Amino acid sequence: MLTSEDFRYTWEDVYMDKDLKRGGLPRELLVDGEGPGFEVLDAYTVRYTWKSPNPDFLPRIAAPQPLVMVMPATYMKQFHKRYQDEFRLSSLMKEYKAKKWVDLHIKMSRSYRPENPDLPTLDPWRNTTAPPSEQFVFERNPFFHRVDENGLQLPYIDRILLSVSANDIIAAKTGAGEADLQFRGLDFTDYAFMKDAEKRYPVKVSLWKRTTGSQAALLPNLNTADPVWQKLMRDVRFRRALSLAIDRSEINKVVFYGLAAESADTVLPDSPLFKPELKTAWATFDPAGANRLLDEIGLTARDDDGLRLLPDGRPLQIIVETAGESTLETDLLELITDHWREIGVSLFIKTSQRDVFRSRAISGTIMMSMWTGLDNGVPTPDMNPGQLAPTSDEQLQWPLWGSHYLSNGMEGKPPEMPEAQKLVDLLGQWRRASGTEERRRIWDEMLSIYSEHVFSIGIVNSALQPMMRASRLQNMPEKGLFGFDPTCYLGVYMPDTFWYGEEA
């Protein structure tokens, strides 16, 4: 049973424990550097109180990757040194292969990636398979709290099988009718193959609109360790030149059959914050303008092949790294290679695994990467604009600055560019804003700075995402918005209400 004790345990024994939370409270719980007061009012009521408003609190506990405010206390106490004797705790550490009790507690409490089958959950389905495994079995949670309009407990579907496959064979397996529901691992380039599968298997494929600011974006690493490249990447003229040299119309026609929207990495027309000038900011095809900007920087010397040279004599060769999870990225980069070659810039593609990819970005080894654009391309003024400022080490254009913000100054470095620091300052103003109109003004200013300074080089947005489902799977919408934030992919469409009808 969920009670106030579960909230108390999480607050006092996890968040207030210096070993478990060495970096202090999550930034979303801080207002002017101070956390909230916490009170248990009765067995089913708790209260968090700040001296000033905290606009992030409620959205963050309802986010796709929510802020954890409650853990199952009765279960988790066995892994906490305050409640478990030292001998038994050592035995548990050995059993679960953890070197420290803190590592054990974190491992056994992790709910976003449900790797512990014994962990009580509030989710509609609970994982019953311990990793590593090639297939995970999720069973309906008999204690799930939601019911339908007739009082029937959700979810309708009793069991979900999640199979692990290499990314490059997901489309083939899906098109062979091996999945009842699939969208991850599919790109728009797979649509024709998916559509053809409807003729052979009882499946349906539909197209949803992606909500990212750009289907794929080039992210110049402003924290790259190479001093020559760092200076160049931080020169706005260089970033603008690279963006102007991309023929987005050709990319749209060749890769997306003209169905996407050529655009900078910014909000979509579906957002009330959209302005036409944001879409076209340094995103029109102008190779002559790109050449002028590169000449203005001083990159006028060229080698025998016509490639520009860096100030230290090295050829201007940009290595763009990806996580190697999408053939779409390779298709885009091959086209951009030809575009940049026309302005004397060479592009090389390098792929690696996601974890290695991110580690290299943080270490400054990567000079430029390709990833999706802004996570939330359909924001409202009351949504946090943190994606426009250095706020996370997962932002590949400024991972060290993002780490500094995320760790409350304990790691990374503070922004060394005035424009980036301005974005952080504006984010602070947004958090203190008293109403929607003031928040809208701050959003407008942040979007303008982000677009004008081309911190991310967008290519196209409003792209379409194939969604494959079994014909007998009911209640899934034919059309929808597809993205992690704010829709949580299928989350807002309530998959706990999906159900199976008769075979088609």
N, C-alpha and C positions, 0 to 999 in steps of 0.2 A: 504494500500500500504506500502510495506517495504521500508524505506528510512534511511538515515544516522541518523535521529533523534532517531530511535529505538536503534541504536548502541550507540549514545551519551547518551541517557537516561540510558542504562544499565551500561555504564562506569562511568558516573559522578554521577548519582543519586542512583545507586545500589552499584557498586564496591567501589566507593569513599565515600559512606555514612558510618560513623563509627557505626551507630546503626545496619544497615543491614549486614555489614561485620566486625563484631567485631574482628574476627580472622585475618583480613587483606586479601590481595589478595590470590587467590589459588596459590599453589606452582608452578603450571605449567606456571604461568604468571611471575614468578620471575627468574631473572638471576643474580647471585651473590647478592641475597637479594634485588634486585631492580626491580620494575615493569616497564612496558613500558610507553613511551610517547604516547598520543592519540591525533589525529588530525581529524577534519572533513574537507575534501577537497572540496566536493560539496554535492549535495543532495543525491547522490548515491555512494559516495566513502569516506571511512575512512582509516586511517593508524595507525598501531601500530608499535612503533620503540623501539628497545632495543640497549643498548650500545655494547652488545656482542650477538652472535648467540643464539637463543632459539629453539633447535631442537624439543621441545615438543609441540609447539603452534599449528601448522597445524595438526599433528596427533590427538591432543586432541580435536580439534573442529570437527573432523571427526570420533571420537571414538564411540563405542557402547553406552556409557553413556557420551555424549559430554560435553565439557566445555561450559557453557552458556555465549555467547557473545552478544546476542541480545534478547530483550524482546519487546512486542508490547507496545510502549510508550503511545499512545493515550488511550489504555485500562487501563494500569497499573497506570497511574498518579492519578486515582481516589482513589487509596489505599496508596498513598504516602503523608506523612505529609507536604512535601514541596509544593504540588500542590492542596491539598484538605483542606477545612476549617475544623476546629476542631470539630464542631458540626456534620457535615456530616460524618466525619471519625469515630467519636464515634458511630454513627448510623450504619455504615457498620460493625464495630467491633462487635456490638451486633447482627446484622443480621447473620453474619457468625461465631459467637461464638469464637471470638478471643480476648484474654485479652489485647494484645498490638498491635499497628499498624504494628510493625515489623512482628509479627506472621501472621497478616492478609495479608500483602504483600507477604510473603513467601508462604502462603497457596494458594493464588490466582494466583501466577506466576509459580507454580510447573508444569513443562512440561514433565519431565521424567516419572512421574506417572500422567497421564492427568486426574486429579480429578475435574477440573473446566471446565464444558462444555462451559462456555462463553469465555474462553481464546482463542484468535486468535492463529492459529498454522500454521506452514509451513509443517506439516506432510501430507502424502497422505490421511489419514483418521482423522476425529475429533470425539472425544468422545461426545455423546449427553446425557449421563446419569450421574446424580450426585450420588456419593456414600452416604450411603451404598446401595448396590443392589446385587442381585444374577445374574443379567445379564446386561452387558454394551453394548450399541449399538453405533458402530462407523460408521459414514457416510462419503462418499468421500468428500474431501475438494475441493470445486469449485475453490479455488485459488492456488491449488498445482502447482508448477512451472515446473514440468517435462512433456515432451511430447514424444511420440514414433517417430519412423523414418518417419511416415506418417503425423506427425503434430497433432496427436490425443492426447488430454490431458489425462494423467494418474491420478489416477489408473483406471484400467479396471473394477474392482469389485466395485459396488456401496455401499455395506453395509456389515459390519462384526458384528456378534453377538458373544460376549465373555461371556461365562457362567462360573460362579464361582462354583467349586466343591471341596469337600474334597479330599486331595491328594490320599487317599487310594482307591477311587472309580473311578479315572480318567481312568485307564486302562480298567476297566469293562465297563464303559460308551462308551469309544472309540471303544472297541471290539464289542459293540452292535450297531454300526453304527450311533451313536449320534453326531459325529463330522465330519466336512468336512476337517479339518486340525488339526492334533494333534501331538505334540512331547514332550512338557513339561509334566512331570508326568508319562512318560513311561520309563521303564528300559529295558535292553536287556533280562532280565528274562521274560518280557511280549511278546517277539517276536513270540513264537510259537502260543500263543493265538491270537495275532494280525493277523498272517498269516492265521490262520484258519478262521478268520472273512471274508477274501476275498471270501470264498465259499458261504457266506450267504448274503453279502451286496455289493453294488457297490463301493468298496473301494480298495485301493492299499497300500501296505506297502513296504517300502524300507529301506535299512540300510546305514546310513552315518557314517563316521569315526569321533569319538570324538577327539577334538584337545587339551584337557586338558593334563597336564603332567602326571596325574594319574587319572583313573576313580574315585577312592576314595583314600584318603590319611589320614594317622594318623598324627596328629599335636600335638606334645608335647608342652604344654604351658610353655615356658621359663619364663613367668611372673607370674606363679602360686604363690599365697600368702603363701602357706605352705613352710616354710624355708627348711625343710628336702627334700620335693619333688622338690623344686626349685633347690637345689644343685644337686640333682640326674638328673633332666631333663637337666641341663646345662652341664652335663658330657657327652662328645661326645661318650665315650665308652658305656654308657647306651643306647643312641639312636641307635648306631650301633648294639648293641646286640639285641635289639628288632626287628630291621630290618632283621638281619641275621636269626632270629628264625621263620620267616614267610615262609611257603611253598607256594610260588606263583604259582608253577606248579599245585598243587592240586586245588588252588582257580581258576585258569584259566580253568581247566578241569571241575570242578564241577559247577561253576557259569557261565562261558562264553563259555562253550563247546570247549575250546581250541582255540577260535578265537581271543582272545586278545593277547597282548604282555606283558610278565612278565618284569617288569622294575621298576627302581627307579623313583621318581617324577622328571622328567626332560623333555627336548625337544624331540620331535618325529623325526624319520628319515626323515620326510617330511621337516624339517627345515634345512637350510644350516649350522646351528650351531651344528648339531647333531654329537656326537662322541660315538662310541660303549662303551667306558669305562664309560661314564656317565650313560648309561642304567644299567650296572651291578654293579655300585658303592655301596657296602654294601647291595646288593639286591639279592645275591645268597643264597640258602638255606643251612645254616651251623650252626645247633644247637650246635655242639661241640664248634665252635668258639664263639657263643653267650654265652655259659656257661663260657668259659675262661675269656671273657671280664667282666662278672658279678662277677666272683671270684676275678678278678684283682681289681675291684672297692672296694671289701671288703664285698660284699653281700653274705657271705658264710654261715651264720647261717640260719637254716631252722626250721619250726615248724613240728609237728607230721604228717602233711599231705604232707610234702615235699616242701612247699612253702617257698621261701626266706623271710627273715625278714629285715626290714629297720634298720638303725643304732639305732633308738630309740625303737626298739622292735616290732613295728607294722608290720603286714604282708604286703608283697609287692603286694598290690591289686591296680590295675590301673582301675579307672573308666573312660571309654571312652564315651563321650557325643556326641549326634547327634541332628540334628534339627527334627528328626522323620519324614522326608519327603520321605524316600525311604526304601522299604523293602530290596533293594539290600545291603544297608549299614549293616542291621542286619544280612543278610546272610553271608557277609564277616566277620563281627566281631565274629560270632559264630564259624567259621572255625579258625580264629586267636586265639580265646580263647583256643582251643585245642593245637595249636602250642606253645603258650606261657606257657601253663601249663607244657609242657615238659622241660622248662628251669626254672621252679619254680616261674613263674610269673602268678598271677591271674588277669583275666580281667572281669569287669562287664560293662554292657551296660546300659546307661541311656539316654532316649529321652526327648525332651522338644520342645516348639515352637521356631521358628527361632529367634524372637526378644529376648526372654528370654535367649536362648542359647548364643547369641552374648554378651548380657549384662553380663552373668556369666563369659564368657571368659575374658572380659575387667576387671572385678572386681577381677580376679585371683582365682575365685572359682573353675573353671574347671582345671583339671590337664592334660587332653588330650582330643582331639576332633577328629571327623572324618568329613571331608569335601572333596570337590574335590581338586585335586592337582593344579599345576600351571595353571592359567587361559589360558595363551597363550603358547601352546606347539609347535607352528609352527612359531616362531619369525625369523626375519631377523636381521642382525647387526644394522640396522637403526631404529629398534623398541626399545622403552624405556625398559631397563631391571629392572625396579623398582619392579617387582614382586619377584625378588630374594633378595631384601633387605627390612628391616623394613620400610615401607612407608605408611601403612594404618592400622587403628584400626580394619579393617575387616580381617587382617591376624592373624589367630587364634593361631599361634605359638609364636607370639610376639606382641600382641595388644597394650600394653603400649608403646613399642618402636615405633611402627607404628604411634600411635597417636601423639607422640612427633614430628615426622617428618611431619606428615600431618598438624599439627597446628602451624608449624614454631616455635616449642619449647614452646608453651604456655600451652600445656597439656601433660600428660604422663610422660615418663622418657626417657633419652637418652640411647642407647644400653650400657649394662654393660658387654657384651662379646666382646673381641677384634675382633673376626671373623665377628660378626654382624655389628660392627662399620666399619670394613673394607669394607663390602658390601655397606654401605651407602657412604663411601668415593669414592669407585669405580663408584657408580652411579653419583656422582658429576663430576668425571673425564669424564664419558660418555657424560654428557651434555655439557662439554667444548671441546669434541673431534672435530678435524677438518675434519675428513673423515671417510669413511666406514671401512677401514682397522684398524684404531685405535679403532673404536667402536667394531669391531670384536674381537680384542685382549682383550678388557675390558669384553665383553660378555663371552669369553672363561674363563677368570679368575674368574668371578662371578659364572658361572656354576660349575666350579671345586670346589670352596669353598662351595657352596650350597650343592653339592652332597657329598663331603667328610665329611662334618659336619652333614649330615642327619638332616637338619632342618625340613624336611618333609619326612615321611616314605611312599614312594609310593608302589603300589601293582601291578597294571597292567595299561597299556595305549593302545592307538590305539583301544579301545573298540568300539563296534558298537552300534549305536543309532537308534531304530525304528522310522520311520517317516510315519505316517498314513495320507493319503489324499483321498478325494472322487475321484472316477475314472474320473469324468468329470472336475476336476480341472486341468487346463493345464498350461504349462510353468514352472512347478516346476521340477527341475532336479531329475533324478533317483538317482544320487550319488552326495555327497558333503561333505564338512567338517563341523562338527557340534560343535559349541562352542560359548561362549559369546564374547571372545576376541581372534582374531580380526574380526571374521566373523559375529558377532551379530546374531547368530543363522541363520535365513533366510535372514537377512539384505542384505548381499552382493549378494544374488541371486534375488534381486529386486522383492519382493512380489507385488509391485504396478503394475507389468507386468503380474501377474497371471490372468487367466480368466477362465470362465466356458464354457465348450463345451456342447454337447448333453449328455443326460443321458446314462450311459453304459447299 
